[in-house]
């Protein structure tokens, strides 16, 4: 036996290996925490691992004033022509919804927001061309209003079908 083997333990572990394992453990824990938080919709207290249905709502200003407009992902067409102003959105119950709210008010440059109280959906005040995505679980049937606190004339309905 050599002197080094007699003085140390039978399986020497380097300080660098311990630090490397600790850094990896912290990175994995941070990643798990991020995934857990990002998979938890705003209206429930647990993650929902499902493919979200994307709904795009544009906050606009046109000849008729301030309004919401929906950009349908089902048809791939933009309805900004005024055809789908203050749209009624229909979602099946149990759907994970990824709501994308975009301020496209280039006319006045006003801040915009969107709220759906029944599902705890409240965007921040969005500046021109800012967007915010909020995930929520459409877990209760019924028709619910969505509205703006900044421009009370902006409104629409969200219907959760059985």
Phi and psi in degrees as a GROMACS rama.xvg file:
@    title "Ramachandran Plot"
@    xaxis  label "Phi"
@    yaxis  label "Psi"
@TYPE xy
-91.296  168.752  UNK-2
-64.5537  -36.0777  UNK-3
-64.537  -40.3611  UNK-4
-68.4996  -33.5397  UNK-5
-70.7468  -40.4566  UNK-6
-74.1566  -41.5117  UNK-7
-86.3664  -178.679  UNK-8
-77.6803  172.833  UNK-9
-71.0674  -23.0441  UNK-10
-132.876  88.6906  UNK-11
-68.0447  133.998  UNK-12
-114.36  126.572  UNK-13
-76.1075  152.168  UNK-14
-62.0743  -37.4435  UNK-15
-62.6646  -38.2801  UNK-16
-65.1803  -42.1831  UNK-17
-62.4647  -44.5019  UNK-18
-64.3833  -41.8067  UNK-19
-61.2406  -45.6706  UNK-20
-63.3522  -40.6733  UNK-21
-63.6582  -42.7663  UNK-22
-63.5622  -43.399  UNK-23
-62.7983  -42.4833  UNK-24
-62.4957  -41.8543  UNK-25
-65.5804  -42.0937  UNK-26
-63.5826  -42.9675  UNK-27
-64.7564  -43.5146  UNK-28
-62.4449  -41.6942  UNK-29
-63.7316  -41.0788  UNK-30
-63.8711  -42.8909  UNK-31
-63.0061  -43.859  UNK-32
-60.6684  -45.3728  UNK-33
-61.219  -46.6397  UNK-34
-61.9181  -41.3393  UNK-35
-61.4955  -48.192  UNK-36
-67.6305  -41.1866  UNK-37
-74.2357  -19.551  UNK-38
-93.1481  1.35784  UNK-39
-99.9016  111.547  UNK-40
-62.868  160.48  UNK-41
-67.9614  -18.0493  UNK-42
-108.1  7.15229  UNK-43
-133.868  165.886  UNK-44
-107.525  17.3736  UNK-45
-139.215  155.273  UNK-46
-69.3125  149.589  UNK-47
-122.247  111.524  UNK-48
-97.1416  86.8556  UNK-49
-147.444  161.483  UNK-50
-76.6879  127.09  UNK-51
-81.5931  147.785  UNK-52
-89.0308  123.465  UNK-53
-84.6725  129.422  UNK-54
-126.041  124.882  UNK-55
-108.17  121.396  UNK-56
-116.684  124.885  UNK-57
-101.894  131.088  UNK-58
-93.6183  118.281  UNK-59
-129.888  171.496  UNK-60
-133.842  128.177  UNK-61
-136.829  -163.054  UNK-62
-57.5023  -30.7066  UNK-63
-87.5612  -6.59067  UNK-64
113.662  -156.364  UNK-65
-79.1177  140.794  UNK-66
-160.486  164.389  UNK-67
-98.6596  147.306  UNK-68
-134.214  142.422  UNK-69
-103.324  136.295  UNK-70
-104.943  108.418  UNK-71
-72.4176  133.499  UNK-72
-90.1995  -14.7328  UNK-73
-73.9766  -39.8492  UNK-74
-99.0184  -16.1646  UNK-75
74.2022  12.7494  UNK-76
-108.142  148.203  UNK-77
-94.938  131.426  UNK-78
-102.549  27.4944  UNK-79
-68.0104  -4.24081  UNK-80
-67.563  -7.93442  UNK-81
102.875  1.48398  UNK-82
-72.3721  -35.3794  UNK-83
-114.894  41.9813  UNK-84
-70.6439  139.705  UNK-85
47.1751  60.0612  UNK-86
-69.2349  153.214  UNK-87
-97.7114  122.269  UNK-88
-105.143  133.955  UNK-89
-115.221  127.413  UNK-90
-132.774  136.413  UNK-91
-69.1568  145.708  UNK-92
-60.2634  139.986  UNK-93
90.5894  0.657131  UNK-94
-79.8264  135.86  UNK-95
-83.5328  120.943  UNK-96
-107.763  130.121  UNK-97
-106.438  99.3719  UNK-98
-90.6463  118.983  UNK-99
-107.199  113.843  UNK-100
-106.972  126.391  UNK-101
-126.671  128.357  UNK-102
-85.2172  107.559  UNK-103
-115.282  34.5526  UNK-104
-85.4907  80.6526  UNK-105
-80.6994  -17.1079  UNK-106
-68.0273  -50.7988  UNK-107
-109.529  -19.3852  UNK-108
69.6765  18.975  UNK-109
-71.7649  150.986  UNK-110
-63.5437  153.551  UNK-111
-136.117  158.03  UNK-112
-152.783  172.305  UNK-113
-148.691  139.1  UNK-114
-136.304  137.174  UNK-115
-131.334  94.9314  UNK-116
-58.5319  -39.5157  UNK-117
-60.8479  -23.9549  UNK-118
-118.286  15.3509  UNK-119
58.8995  35.2664  UNK-120
-97.4795  118.224  UNK-121
-145.448  111.064  UNK-122
-80.5813  161.656  UNK-123
-76.8273  173.71  UNK-124
-74.7363  117.833  UNK-125
-95.9388  128.355  UNK-126
-75.1366  171.721  UNK-127
-54.0137  129.026  UNK-128
65.9477  15.1254  UNK-129
-84.5273  155.698  UNK-130
-136.889  155.925  UNK-131
-143.661  138.127  UNK-132
-112.032  131.042  UNK-133
-128.719  129.682  UNK-134
-97.7247  134.799  UNK-135
-144.564  158.661  UNK-136
-100.934  121.387  UNK-137
-79.2646  80.9475  UNK-138
-103.165  4.89652  UNK-139
-140.344  132.872  UNK-140
-70.2435  152.038  UNK-141
137.967  -179.434  UNK-142
-113.461  127.758  UNK-143
-126.39  143.835  UNK-144
-85.8321  144.693  UNK-145
-120.22  149.256  UNK-146
-156.747  169.945  UNK-147
-110.292  136.37  UNK-148
-82.6722  -21.6363  UNK-149
-80.9482  -43.3628  UNK-150
-124.255  92.562  UNK-151
-57.9876  -20.9169  UNK-152
-73.7267  -13.7835  UNK-153
-83.6573  121.497  UNK-154
-159.638  167.262  UNK-155
-171.682  -177.502  UNK-156
-128.624  147.738  UNK-157
-118.176  120.089  UNK-158
-109.423  124.14  UNK-159
-101.219  111.355  UNK-160
-88.3394  151.405  UNK-161
